[in-house]
Amino acid sequence: MESILSKKIIFFLYALIAMVYISGLFIPLMEYDSAQHATMAMRMYLQNDFVNLYRGFDDYLDKPHMHFWLAALSFKIFGVTQWAYRIPALLFTLLGAYSTYQLAKELYDSRAGHIASLIFLTSQAIILANHDVRTDAVLTGATIFATWQWVKYLNYNKLLYAVLGGLGVAVAFSTKGLLAIFFVGSPLLFYVLYSRKWAAVFNWKLLIGIAAFFIGTLPMLYAYYLQFDLHPEKVINGRSNISGVRFIFWDQSFNRMTATGFEKPNTDYFFFFHTMLWAFLPWAMIAYVAIFDRTRQFIKLRFRYREGMEFLTVGGFWFIMLVINMSKSKLPHYMNSMFPLLAILLAGYLVYLFDNSKEKMIKILMGIQYFVIGLGSVLAVILITQVFPLPKIYLLVVYILLLLFLIFVMFKKSEPVARIIIFSVVFSVFVNFSLNTQFYPNLLNYQAGSNMVKIINKEHIDKEKIYILDKHYSWSLNFYTQRETPSVSVNQLKSKKDIWLFVYGKNLKSLEKGGISWDKSFEVPYYRITMLTLEFLNPATRKGELKKAYLVHIN
């Protein structure tokens, strides 16, 4: 078995990738979801209440508990910090990378294993999910771990693999709901259909694995039961008699498929196909080539079983994409859990091209990567040098060294498949290390809540006297003051004295109309930083895009 990447190169690439993930730990938390989820987990920790989920002061039903439990546990161990909130996501991403390696090794060989792991770790959406942390990193790591364990069970019929597979699905289900079962079950279905692993399916050990799943979900189900099923008087989205258990087993997924309760349905049935073009960068274009070529091969074979081929990733990809594109509620991160499968598919395809000396196709893939990475590098340099002030000199030196190394790999005469892999990994490291250390820190200067906390600390303002207006939450304000900021109405303000009110500029007029006066105020620029526009990114037009948030002293 001829090597594609040497052990030294593999270790070096993993070390470069580590730079990206470590640098992402220390970026301030972004609003809305990341800072909101961190605040919800912080409330669990501060109040030592691991049963009830609240969004601010309202009961929260939308997502189950696992992600919040893990973050709260991290706070207990490390304290309430932004990097502590991100630790569980990082650990599950590492679990995901290891599981991707092992599953690719099981389906192909160890060469494909390392390539798949490198592809997974350098995919744009996976890196993003480790600093803009929501539920997706835990979900992705748990689903691919469960898929790997179930494949091992199907291949070797050992009880341990069924139990671990069941527990893995339980963790994923306790993080996101039925979507987890769908992401694990769909590729496994096609694996069984293609490889004819029926003996393991009709076996008592499978029932033990299913039992392990249900046992693993009991803590989450019990918490939902205590918060909602025992309190039918609670009103959620205008409805009472809510069952948390029914919600997680049915209503959550059905509501997303039909967009019930969502402001605007998404009827773009190709949404995830074009979302993949940026979310799976820098691998997306060549992944599509691999998908279509592998699909063509299976059609040519009329889906007859052939040694050395697997239908888990190809069949899983098409079925998952069909279903999630039919859903009327769509967000880019919904497809994160499919990226380990795509990484394995692409890795296996690259090994196939290498072993069979498919020089023409390898040249096509190399040309695609040169175009994508060349264009991406130009855009990255513009972001680093034009959008915000130049970085500190030591960071600039690192960026230049990475860029020079990228150019060196591009022109170095070496084995073509190895060059595609190294070139793509180094590009991802260059882009994301510069984003983590220069672009995002500057961008977050326009997040109102976290920047107002800097003023609060500098002016020694009593945090216990700070309020928000009419539940206009600033999750970063809550997190960095380490408290649930109380909400007041304009009428309630009339009876309060010597307090500070955090208020967005658009709501300032309601204070004036209500006859509320203040004797001191601080202001910070404000922009919804997760909704970037060219006008904001352009320094010449940015000022016109900015709004303001205020901290006013009510006398």
C-alpha atoms as one frame of an Amber mdcrd trajectory, in Angstrom:
protein
   0.000   0.000   0.000   1.864   3.044  -1.293   1.795   6.092   0.955   0.313
   9.393  -0.252   1.348  11.561   2.698   4.356  10.812   4.901   3.923  10.646
   8.670   5.957  13.846   9.077   3.718  15.746   6.663   0.578  14.443   8.371
   1.873  15.502  11.794   2.890  18.920  10.431  -0.556  19.507   8.904  -2.291
  18.546  12.158  -0.022  20.999  14.009  -0.975  23.800  11.618  -4.660  22.992
  12.085  -4.204  23.117  15.870  -3.129  26.773  15.500  -6.519  27.587  14.012
  -8.597  25.823  16.655  -6.580  27.181  19.594  -6.750  30.756  18.279 -10.534
  30.395  17.893 -10.972  29.672  21.609 -10.263  33.262  22.616 -12.502  35.247
  20.260 -15.289  37.094  22.167 -18.636  35.336  21.899 -20.847  36.431  19.022
 -24.513  37.288  19.220 -27.051  35.935  18.742 -27.042  32.151  19.158 -23.531
  31.581  20.485 -23.719  34.228  23.217 -27.336  33.267  23.948 -26.496  29.575
  24.423 -23.497  30.486  26.576 -25.739  32.658  28.774 -28.289  29.863  29.129
 -25.561  27.433  30.209 -24.134  30.074  32.553 -27.539  30.386  34.263 -27.543
  26.614  34.803 -24.134  26.835  36.448 -24.772  29.962  38.543 -28.144  28.741
  39.846 -27.072  25.095  40.008 -30.245  24.229  38.084 -29.531  21.567  35.461
 -33.187  20.700  34.839 -34.764  23.888  33.525 -33.780  25.635  30.316 -34.514
  29.360  30.081 -33.944  31.935  27.380 -33.616  35.017  29.517 -36.603  34.729
  31.853 -38.739  32.594  29.519 -38.983  28.803  29.380 -36.963  27.448  26.449
 -38.303  24.484  24.500 -36.554  24.628  21.131 -33.395  22.552  21.748 -32.668
  19.774  24.254 -30.185  19.902  27.093 -26.924  18.159  26.196 -25.063  21.132
  24.692 -26.026  23.315  27.664 -25.137  20.639  30.210 -21.682  20.229  28.720
 -21.048  23.992  28.666 -22.285  24.370  32.258 -20.013  21.500  33.338 -17.103
  23.239  31.632 -17.953  26.423  33.582 -17.882  24.418  36.805 -14.401  23.139
  35.986 -12.800  26.191  34.358 -14.966  29.169  35.381 -17.209  31.356  33.236
 -15.007  32.319  30.297 -15.447  32.350  26.531 -12.836  29.642  26.040 -14.432
  27.405  28.687 -17.731  27.618  26.790 -15.958  26.405  23.649 -14.127  23.452
  25.247 -16.953  20.883  24.777 -17.309  21.871  21.115 -13.573  21.419  20.595
 -13.538  18.034  22.343 -16.448  16.760  20.253 -14.794  18.060  17.101 -11.693
  16.056  18.009 -13.945  13.043  18.629 -15.500  13.715  15.230 -12.098  13.865
  13.543 -10.985  10.622  15.198 -14.262   8.896  14.316 -13.996  10.156  10.732
 -10.469   8.716  10.563 -11.580   5.376  11.962 -14.661   5.073   9.753 -12.683
   5.974   6.620 -10.064   3.414   7.658 -12.836   0.826   8.099 -14.375   1.587
   4.698 -11.092   2.131   2.809  -7.683   2.162   4.542  -5.511   4.242   6.892
  -4.429   6.560   4.064  -8.042   7.540   3.468  -8.459   7.816   7.242  -5.927
  10.612   7.676  -7.030  12.394   4.514 -10.671  12.313   5.661  -9.727  13.630
   9.096  -7.728  16.493   7.542 -10.602  17.354   5.197 -13.096  17.344   8.077
 -10.957  19.530  10.348 -10.296  22.127   7.631 -13.890  22.438   6.372 -15.051
  26.014   6.822 -18.311  25.283   8.634 -16.586  22.905  11.085 -13.991  25.543
  11.997 -16.715  28.182  12.310 -18.734  25.899  14.611 -15.821  25.923  17.078
 -15.823  29.641  17.773 -19.410  30.568  16.858 -20.455  27.687  19.081 -24.020
  26.423  18.993 -25.234  22.823  19.191 -23.614  21.733  15.928 -20.116  20.724
  17.052 -21.458  18.348  19.725 -24.076  16.995  17.310 -21.537  16.413  14.518
 -19.015  14.648  16.760 -21.672  12.429  18.324 -23.341  11.475  15.020 -20.148
  10.409  13.236 -18.979   8.539  16.376 -22.307   6.687  16.443 -22.125   5.959
  12.700 -18.612   4.529  13.080 -19.674   2.308  15.987 -22.747   1.008  14.153
 -20.662   0.189  11.056 -18.254  -1.715  13.311 -21.215  -3.588  14.772 -22.555
  -4.456  11.314 -19.116  -5.692  10.236 -18.110  -7.656  13.335 -21.402  -8.336
  15.181 -19.960  -7.378  18.598 -22.274  -6.201  21.372 -19.924  -3.443  22.567
 -20.188  -1.618  19.240 -24.006  -1.745  19.351 -24.044  -0.317  22.877 -21.562
   2.469  22.028 -23.496   3.191  18.834 -26.734   3.482  20.789 -25.160   5.789
  23.378 -23.616   7.918  20.634 -27.035   8.421  19.031 -28.462   9.213  22.491
 -25.932  12.031  22.987 -26.695  13.395  19.516 -30.466  13.104  20.084 -30.112
  14.874  23.447 -28.346  17.686  21.597 -30.603  18.313  18.596 -33.528  15.893
  18.538 -34.675  13.545  15.764 -32.301  15.143  13.250 -29.542  13.129  14.952
 -31.264   9.807  14.294 -31.827  10.840  10.685 -28.147  11.725  10.136 -26.987
   8.412  11.627 -29.715   6.156  10.281 -29.773   7.309   6.644 -26.195   6.366
   5.653 -26.412   3.142   7.699 -29.522   2.139   5.776 -27.672   2.438   2.469
 -24.655   0.636   3.929 -26.822  -2.337   4.867 -28.691  -2.351   1.540 -25.449
  -2.329  -0.460 -23.292  -4.656   1.644 -26.144  -7.043   2.614 -25.356  -6.977
   6.355 -28.741  -8.450   7.241 -27.437 -10.971   9.771 -26.396  -8.192  12.144
 -29.709  -6.382  11.659 -31.850  -9.374  12.635 -29.895 -10.052  15.806 -30.738
  -9.617  19.508 -27.625  -7.455  19.961 -29.269  -4.754  17.873 -32.084  -4.578
  20.431 -29.506  -4.020  23.191 -28.064  -1.135  21.168 -31.538   0.382  20.806
 -32.088  -0.060  24.551 -28.774   1.750  25.182 -30.116   4.620  23.089 -33.307
   4.948  25.142 -31.420   4.655  28.440 -28.990   7.348  27.247 -31.843   9.746
  26.488 -33.537   9.363  29.899 -31.788  12.301  31.636 -32.848  14.708  28.874
 -36.386  13.308  28.670 -36.780  13.496  32.457 -35.633  17.125  32.474 -38.170
  17.969  29.750 -40.845  16.116  31.731 -40.110  18.060  34.908 -40.044  21.448
  33.178 -43.018  21.082  30.842 -45.126  17.901  31.231 -45.620  18.525  34.968
 -46.590  22.153  34.265 -49.404  22.230  31.694 -50.166  25.813  32.735 -46.987
  27.079  31.075 -47.572  28.986  27.842 -45.031  28.538  25.017 -45.581  30.410
  21.755 -49.188  31.055  22.699 -49.939  27.411  23.598 -50.396  25.657  26.925
 -50.491  21.934  27.818 -47.050  21.482  26.276 -45.385  18.077  26.522 -41.610
  18.334  26.354 -41.325  14.590  25.665 -43.755  14.752  22.725 -42.022  17.891
  21.456 -38.590  16.306  21.171 -39.893  13.068  19.648 -42.234  14.677  17.121
 -43.173  18.367  17.199 -39.660  19.793  16.888 -38.798  18.029  13.615 -42.317
  18.290  12.165 -42.399  22.030  12.893 -39.073  22.529  11.133 -40.106  20.490
   8.112 -43.300  22.532   7.724 -41.888  25.846   9.085 -44.691  25.886  11.675
 -44.000  28.770  14.059 -41.325  30.282  11.804 -41.702  33.788  10.419 -40.885
  32.962   6.797 -40.663  29.509   5.144 -37.613  28.812   2.972 -38.789  27.339
  -0.348 -35.351  27.222  -2.008 -35.095  23.488  -2.729 -31.443  23.824  -3.769
 -30.453  25.762  -0.624 -28.028  23.199   0.788 -26.499  22.449  -2.606 -25.259
  26.031  -2.987 -24.659  26.487   0.760 -22.178  23.614   0.549 -20.064  25.687
  -1.860 -18.918  27.928   1.031 -19.611  25.707   4.054 -17.371  22.887   2.784
 -14.603  25.160   1.522 -11.918  24.571   0.341 -13.117  21.077  -0.623 -16.619
  21.731  -1.983 -15.961  21.827  -5.734 -13.829  18.679  -5.845 -16.266  16.979
  -3.473 -19.001  17.540  -6.047 -16.761  15.982  -8.699 -16.223  12.974  -6.415
 -19.953  12.674  -5.678 -21.003  12.714  -9.321 -18.203  10.404 -10.460 -18.937
   7.883  -7.696 -22.664   8.078  -8.485 -21.894   7.457 -12.152 -19.826   4.403
 -11.205 -22.652   2.930  -9.119 -25.188   3.523 -11.886 -22.838   1.867 -14.395
 -22.553  -1.141 -12.071 -26.334  -1.088 -11.568 -25.602  -0.875  -7.844 -24.180
  -4.406  -7.743 -21.818  -4.997  -4.838 -18.127  -4.664  -5.663 -15.252  -5.184
  -3.214 -13.520  -1.917  -2.273 -16.593   0.256  -2.897 -19.033   1.562  -0.305
 -22.467   3.139  -0.678 -22.731   4.539   2.849 -21.415   7.995   1.926 -22.850
   8.318  -1.600 -26.322   7.019  -0.778 -26.308   8.883   2.537 -25.375  12.151
   0.825 -28.124  12.054  -1.808 -30.860  10.956   0.585 -29.961  13.484   3.300
 -29.692  16.325   0.782 -33.050  15.420  -0.750 -34.833  15.430   2.607 -33.273
  18.528   4.193 -33.776  20.555   1.010 -37.488  19.678   1.120 -37.706  21.119
   4.647 -39.218  24.595   4.794 -36.922  25.631   7.639 -33.296  25.817   6.512
 -30.113  27.177   8.061 -26.560  26.482   6.818 -25.420  24.682   9.964 -28.132
  22.019   9.549 -25.794  20.193   7.148 -22.694  20.173   9.404 -23.289  16.586
  10.495 -23.031  15.459   6.870 -19.493  16.815   6.437 -17.727  13.797   8.011
 -19.445  11.613   5.396 -18.382  13.989   2.625 -14.826  13.999   3.963 -14.755
  10.180   3.855 -16.283  10.100   0.375 -13.729  12.568  -0.986 -10.810  10.877
   0.807 -11.766   7.482  -0.598 -12.085   8.991  -4.057  -8.634  10.621  -3.882
  -7.087   7.310  -2.805  -8.892   5.607  -5.689  -7.489   8.138  -8.181  -3.991
   7.694  -6.724  -4.055   3.890  -6.759  -5.419   3.723 -10.302  -3.197   6.494
 -11.711  -6.161   8.535 -12.978  -3.896  11.368 -14.109  -6.478  13.203 -16.205
  -8.995  13.473 -13.363  -6.260  14.375 -10.867  -5.227  17.281 -13.123  -8.844
  18.442 -13.303  -9.116  18.423  -9.497  -5.813  20.245  -9.178  -6.967  22.916
 -11.635 -10.196  23.383  -9.665  -8.288  23.749  -6.385  -5.800  26.200  -7.889
  -8.699  28.386  -9.048 -10.674  28.185  -5.773  -7.641  28.693  -3.538  -6.145
  31.418  -5.716  -9.380  33.405  -5.617  -9.868  32.671  -1.916  -6.339  33.811
  -1.067  -6.876  37.150  -2.834 -10.116  37.693  -0.895  -8.405  36.732   2.373
  -5.581  39.224   1.774  -8.174  41.952   1.096  -9.969  41.123   4.368  -6.703
  41.235   6.295  -5.354  44.467   4.809  -8.315  46.579   3.664 -11.372  46.022
   5.851  -9.860  46.736   9.264  -6.556  48.244  10.477  -3.456  46.169   9.786
  -2.688  43.501  12.393   0.218  43.582  14.808   3.585  42.962  13.199   4.097
  39.484  14.682   0.734  38.341  13.306   1.520  39.868   9.938   4.763  37.866
   9.854   2.826  34.641  10.510   0.324  35.458   7.743   3.137  36.144   5.274
   4.924  32.899   6.190   1.720  30.892   5.686   1.065  32.610   2.372   4.634
  31.970   1.190   4.327  28.326   2.190   1.068  28.120   0.234   2.822  29.484
  -2.854   5.741  27.085  -2.307   3.390  24.073  -2.222   1.628  25.332  -5.346
   4.805  25.392  -7.442   6.718  22.512  -5.852   6.918  19.460  -8.096   5.546
  16.596  -6.044   2.980  13.813  -6.168  -0.240  15.497  -7.449  -2.774  14.011
  -4.988  -0.513  14.873  -2.054  -0.151  18.395  -3.429  -3.947  18.826  -3.639
  -4.317  17.806   0.011  -1.408  19.857   1.402  -2.306  22.895  -0.716  -5.927
  22.831   0.468  -5.101  22.300   4.158  -2.532  25.122   4.227  -5.007  27.454
   2.499  -7.660  26.708   5.129  -5.131  27.331   7.907  -3.997  30.619   6.341
  -7.549  31.922   5.924  -8.937  30.845   9.280  -5.924  31.729  11.407  -6.015
  35.251   9.941  -9.790  35.455  10.487  -9.466  34.293  14.103  -6.616  36.622
  15.021  -7.380  39.714  12.946 -10.786  39.856  11.261 -13.112  38.583  14.003
 -11.488  40.528  16.889 -11.913  43.757  14.876 -15.431  42.806  13.809 -16.446
  42.315  17.424 -15.638  45.949  18.166 -19.101  46.552  16.689 -20.982  44.203
  19.020 -22.823  46.383  21.495 -23.133  44.243  24.614 -19.589  42.933  25.025
 -18.124  46.371  24.290 -20.449  48.085  26.751 -19.143  45.704  29.431 -15.661
  47.166  28.849 -17.078  50.606  29.739 -18.959  49.157  32.723 -15.726  47.684
  34.080 -13.686  50.810  33.353 -16.210  53.122  35.039 -16.735  50.700  37.963
 -20.493  50.690  37.417 -22.414  48.417  39.779 -23.577  45.535  37.582 -26.456
  44.758  39.932 -28.024  48.105  38.997 -28.095  47.396  35.252 -31.385  46.664
  33.459 -32.572  46.108  29.889 -35.722  47.543  28.309 -38.721  45.316  27.436
 -36.713  42.080  27.030 -34.475  43.516  24.294 -31.739  41.106  25.332 -28.054
  41.574  24.759 -26.682  38.088  25.345 -23.072  39.229  25.323 -23.933  41.821
  27.998 -25.407  39.036  30.117 -22.471  36.695  29.621 -19.692  39.188  30.281
 -21.445  40.641  33.350 -22.143  37.037  34.460 -25.783  37.712  35.342 -29.273
  37.604  33.864 -29.898  41.302  33.274 -33.419  42.115  34.577 -35.960  43.575
  32.172 -38.148  46.624  32.897 -40.864  48.447  30.996 -41.078  52.217  30.553
 -43.843  52.398  33.169 -41.790  50.418  35.685 -38.874  52.808  35.178 -40.942
  55.654  36.613 -40.715  54.087  40.069 -36.996  53.274  39.919 -34.076  55.489
  40.853 -30.311  55.280  40.548 -30.263  52.485  37.981 -28.495  51.967  34.660
 -30.438  50.989  31.561 -28.895  49.275  28.532 -30.919  50.317  25.502 -30.539
  50.175  21.751 -30.787  53.449  19.861 -34.053  52.511  18.137 -35.724  52.223
  21.562 -34.351  55.453  23.033 -37.336  57.483  21.824 -39.719  55.334  23.850
 -37.930  56.570  27.001 -38.348  60.181  25.940 -42.036  59.664  25.118 -42.544
  58.040  28.509 -41.054  61.041  30.300 -37.947  59.166  31.473 -34.880  61.339
  31.946 -31.246  60.484  32.580 -28.248  62.437  33.768 -25.396  60.393  32.355
 -24.925  58.095  29.371 -22.332  56.049  27.509 -22.623  54.877  23.917 -21.001
  52.242  21.707 -21.321  51.627  17.949 -23.606  48.763  17.069 -23.983  46.463
  14.066 -25.461  42.981  13.706 -22.125  41.368  12.966 -23.520  38.040  11.766
 -25.281  39.826   8.875 -22.341  41.327   6.984 -22.812  43.564   3.956 -20.341
  45.095   1.510 -21.339  48.544   2.788 -20.264  47.581   6.296 -17.058  45.863
   5.187 -16.036  48.942   3.176 -14.392  51.402   5.621 -15.547  54.327   3.451
 -19.248  53.454   3.839 -19.211  51.679   7.214 -20.197  54.681   9.305 -23.550
  54.932   7.542 -24.337  51.306   8.447 -23.686  51.683  12.172 -26.287  52.136
  14.871 -25.752  52.903  18.547 -26.460  51.305  21.886 -26.533  53.251  25.138
 -26.082  52.779  28.846 -28.035  55.562  30.552 -28.237  56.444  34.228 -31.847
  56.931  35.330 -31.894  59.543  38.102
